[in-house]
Structure formats: structure tokens, C-alpha cells
Amino acid sequence: MVRINWTFQAKDDLKSIAEYISRDSKRYAKLQVLRIKKTTGCLKSQTHLGKIVSEIDKENICELIEGR
């Protein structure tokens, strides 16, 4: 099983995403954050879902893209 480590930048980005969406809808902001966390959690059992970050080029660091 893998360990998911959220960087400070990732946490700040997630907060910014929620704040931006909440300007229109607090409900959809919360749903989007939950969707991102759920998708990220899938990496624990399905490591093939992530894409290796080309700028870092390490097999144990990957990214997922959720939404726009």
C-alpha cells in the first residue's frame, strides 16, 4: 500500500480551489474538494492511476487531474 503525502502547495491549491468555487456555490465547492480527495485516495490501492510527474521524473511521485 502506498502513502499519500500532500505537499503544502497542494493543500494551498486545494484551499484556493474551494474558495474560488464557493464564490458561486459553497455546496459545489465542498463536493469538488471531496471528489479530489476521493480520487486521490484511490491511489492507495490503484497506483497505476497516477501519472509520473515529468518535471520530477521519479516513479514514486505521481499526479492526478480532476476536473478543469
C-alpha distance (Angstrom), angle and dihedral (degrees) to the residues before:
residue distance angle dihedral
M1 . . .
V2 3.78 . .
R3 3.77 128.9 .
I4 3.78 117.7 -128.6
N5 3.77 114.2 -143.5
W6 3.80 117.3 -170.5
T7 3.79 111.7 -152.9
F8 3.79 120.2 -138.0
Q9 3.82 87.9 -110.3
A10 3.81 91.3 53.2
K11 3.81 91.3 49.9
D12 3.81 90.5 49.2
D13 3.81 90.6 48.0
L14 3.79 91.3 50.9
K15 3.79 90.2 50.6
S16 3.82 90.6 48.9
I17 3.80 91.0 50.1
A18 3.79 90.9 51.8
E19 3.80 92.6 47.5
Y20 3.80 92.2 49.2
I21 3.81 94.8 49.2
S22 3.80 92.5 42.8
R23 3.81 89.7 64.2
D24 3.80 85.2 76.1
S25 3.80 101.9 23.2
K26 3.77 132.0 3.1
R27 3.79 88.8 -165.9
Y28 3.82 94.3 56.6
A29 3.79 90.9 43.2
K30 3.79 89.8 57.2
L31 3.81 92.0 44.8
Q32 3.81 91.7 51.6
V33 3.81 92.6 50.2
L34 3.81 90.0 49.2
R35 3.82 90.3 48.4
I36 3.81 91.1 51.8
K37 3.80 92.3 48.3
K38 3.81 92.1 46.9
T39 3.80 92.5 50.2
T40 3.79 90.5 47.3
G41 3.79 90.5 49.6
C42 3.81 89.5 57.5
L43 3.80 87.8 70.2
K44 3.80 89.2 73.1
S45 3.78 91.1 71.7
Q46 3.82 102.4 16.7
T47 3.78 107.0 46.5
H48 3.80 92.1 166.8
L49 3.82 90.0 71.8
G50 3.77 93.5 76.1
K51 3.79 125.4 80.7
I52 3.78 118.7 -135.8
V53 3.80 109.3 -110.8
S54 3.82 103.6 -114.8
E55 3.80 93.9 -153.7
I56 3.81 91.1 57.4
D57 3.83 98.5 31.4
K58 3.80 97.5 -160.7
E59 3.79 119.8 134.5
N60 3.80 93.8 -139.5
I61 3.82 94.2 56.0
C62 3.78 116.1 72.1
E63 3.77 140.6 158.8
L64 3.77 136.9 -140.5
I65 3.78 125.9 -157.5
E66 3.79 117.0 -145.4
G67 3.78 122.6 -178.6
R68 3.77 123.5 -27.5
